[in-house]
Amino acid sequence: MKCSLIISVYNDIETLILILEALKVQTEKQFEVIIADDGSNKNFVKKLNEIKPFFPYKIIHLWHEDLGWRKEVILNKAIVASNSEYLIFIDGDCIPHHQFIEEHLSLAKKGKVVAGRRVMLTEELTKSITKEMISSRKIHRFVAIRVLLSSFFGKVRHAEESIRITNKWLRKIFLKERFHDLLGCNFSIYKQDMLKINGFDERFSYPGIGEDTDVEARLNRIGIYCKVERHMLTVYHKWHKINHFGSEKNKVFIEDNNKNNISKTPYGIIKN
């Protein structure tokens, strides 16, 4: 195993199937998949158990009871359950490009976080994505043109992320280095570096904001910085309504960790 791909999910089996199809056609084959399930319903679990045997890679399904938003809890369990030394994190609403894992591994370095961006799909585009499009590796060609066109009408934010630049010389010419802004839906890190901060702070019990910002801040305090790699590490983010309920409460925990200069959270994998 070169890496463990950790997918945080909740109830959306249809998008997860598309993600699993995208992983089937990855150019890098030596990986395992850990599905970090924050309490999906019985239908989700039943369907997942039915389809798991049809994929050519190892799938570990971690589930806990639905007691509200506990994404950080199940992600910590996924870190512990992983069987490789390198971890890649995506969300269950993000479909990876077929070179996604290969590109993350090519940039892996101890003492560094690698962070990608996401291509934001419109509601119409989201409904147009099919398994056949993914399995034939034609999704990027289909999405990029439509996202750029939609941007002219103000329907898509950050449409430039649909442009892929993988040539190292062109990247040096056109891209500026950025060392901040970790996105929880697309980042990778060595397991030993994640364990140095004791994983995710499990006090974050609301969606929308906080948990990825907190992870980046705590890593920075021990000298591990986030290198943002734009126009590669591509994921296609499914359209859905954004829920920021409870974001203000999450900010309290960020401020608490910042005020007390916390790097290794006492509310993480090992409780203190």
N, C-alpha and C positions, 0 to 999 in steps of 0.2 A: 504494500500500500504506500503510494507516494503522498496521499493526503486523505483527509476525511472531509467531505462536503456536508455541512450541517444546514438543514432547511427548517426554519421555524414555520409551523403551519397551524391552521385552525379552521376546520370544517370544509374548506374549498377543495374538494377532491378533483374537480375538473381541471383546475389550474395545475394542481400537483401532477396529474397525468401528463400534461404538456411539459412540465419540468423534467419528469422522468424520461420522456421521449427525447428531450434535448440532451440529457445525460447519456442516453444510449448511443448518440452519434458524436460524442466528444472525441477529439483527436488524441487526447490522453486517456488511457484506459485503466491505469492502475490507481483506483480510488474506491472508497466505500462511501455510502450515503447514509447519513443519520437523520431521520425525520424526527424533529423535536416538536412533539404534538401537545399543544396547550389545552388539552381536554376536548378534542373533537368528538362529535356524536357517534352513535353506534353504526349508522349507515356509512360514515366516512371510514371507520375502522374496518368494517366488513368488506367494503369495496377495495381498500388498500390491501388487505390480506388476499383477496382474489387475484389482484394483478401483480403482486410482488414476484411470483415465480417467472413471469414473462420478461424480466429485465436481467441483463447479463452481468450485473454487478451486485455486490453485497448491499442489502438494505436492512438497516436496523431501525425499528420503529419504537420510539420512546413515547409513552403516553402517561399523563396523570389526570386526575379528576378535574372537571371544569369548576373551579372555585373563583372565577373572575380572571382578570389579566395576570398571568404568572409566566410570561414569556421568559423572563430572566431565570426563573427556577428551572424550567425545562432545558434551557440552553446550557446551564451549568451541568445538568445531568448528562447532556450530550457531550460536553467536553470530557467529562470523566469516562464516558463509555467509548470514546474514540480510540481506534487502534493504530493510529499513525501519529507522527510527530508534527505534522503540519495541518492546520485547520482553515477551511474556507467557509464563510458564513454567507447565506443568502436568505431572503424571505420567501414565503410561499406564494407571493404574487409576482415573482420575478423569474422570467424564463431566460436561461443563459445561452449565449452564442456558442456554437460548436467548438470554438477554440478557448472557451472561458477558463477551464481548468489548466490547460497547457500554459496559458498566458500568466495566470496567477503563480504557477510553480516556477516559471522562468524568472520571476521577479522576487521570489522568496529569499529572505535574508534574516538571519537571527538578529534580534534587537531592532527590528523594523516591522511596521504594519504596512501592508499594501492595500490601498483602497481604490475601488473603481467607482464609476458613476452609473446612472441608469437612463435608459431611453424611455421617456414617458409616452405611453400609448393613449390615444383618444378612446372614447367608449366604442366608437365605430370600429376602430382598428382592433381593439381587444376582441370583439366578437368575430373578427375575420380570421384570427389565427387558428390554424388547424394542425392536427398531428402530422398530416402528410407534408405540410409546408416545413415543419420542423425536421422531420426524418429525412427530407431531401436536401436539408441545409440551405433552403431558399428563403428563410424567414428574414434575414438581414436585407437582402435585395428587395423584398416585398415591403418591409417596414420603413427603411431609410428614406426612400423617395416620398412616401406618403406622409411621413412625419415632417419632412422639410417643407412639403407643400402646405401642410396644415399650419405650420408656423407662420406663414404669410397672413393667415386669417386669425391669428391670435389664439388658435385652439390648442397649441402645444407649447409648453415651456422647455427651455434648454434643448431645442431641436438639434443643436450642433453636436450633441452627444451621440447622435445616430451616425456620424461620420467616423469611420474607423481609420486610424493611422497606425500601422504596425511597423513600418520601416524605421529603423533606429535613427537613420540620418535625417529623415523628414521630421521625426519627433523632436530631434535636437533643434531643428530650424524653427518649427512652428509652435512648439509647446513650451510653456514656462513651468518650471518646477514648483510644486506646491506641497507643503508639509503640514497640512491641517485639513479638517473636515472629513472625519471618518463617517461613512454611511453604514449603518447596521445591516443594510440589505445587500452589501457587496464589499466584503473585506476579508483579508486573510492574515494569518499570524502563526508563528511557531507556538505549539502547545505549551512549551516550557515558559514562554514569555507571558502567555495568558494566565498561567498558574502563578506567576510572580505577583500578580495583582489580585489573586484569588477569584478570578472569573468576574462574572457580572454581579452587580449589586442588586440583590433580590428585593430590596425595598421598592423598586420602581414597579408600581402596580397599576399603571395606566398607559394607554397607547399614545403615540403621537410625538413625544419629545423626551429626550433625557438620557436614555440608557446608553446610546452610542456616544453621545457627547461626554458622558461620565467616564466611559471606558477609555476614550482618547486622553482625557485630562489625567486620569490616574496612571496611564502608561507613560505620558510625558514626564511625570514626576520621577520616574525611574530611568529616564533617558531613552525611552523607546518612542520614536516619532512616526507619524502617519505620512507616508508618501502617496500622494494622490496621482494615479495614472489615468489620464483622460484619453478617450478615443481608442481604448482597447478594454479588456475586462468587461465586455459589454453584457448587460442584462436588459431585458425588455419588461418594463414595469406595467402590469395590468391596470387598467383604469378602475378606480372605485372611489367611493366617497371617502374623504379624509376625516378621521376622527381624532380631534385633539382634546377630548374630554379628559380632565384630570391633569392636563399639562402643567398647570400652576403647582399642583401638589408634587409633581416630579421635580420641579425646579428647586423645591425645598431641599431635596436630597443632594442635588448637584451643589447647591450653595453650602450645604453642610460639609460635604467632602472637600470642597475648595477651601472653606474657612479653616478646616482642621488639617489641611495638607495631606489628605488620605491618599495613599497609593494602593495598599493592600486592604481591600474592604473586609470588615469583620462580618458582613452580611452576604458573603459569597459562597463558594464551594465548601470551604471549611468554616463553620459557624464559631464565632468567638464573642 
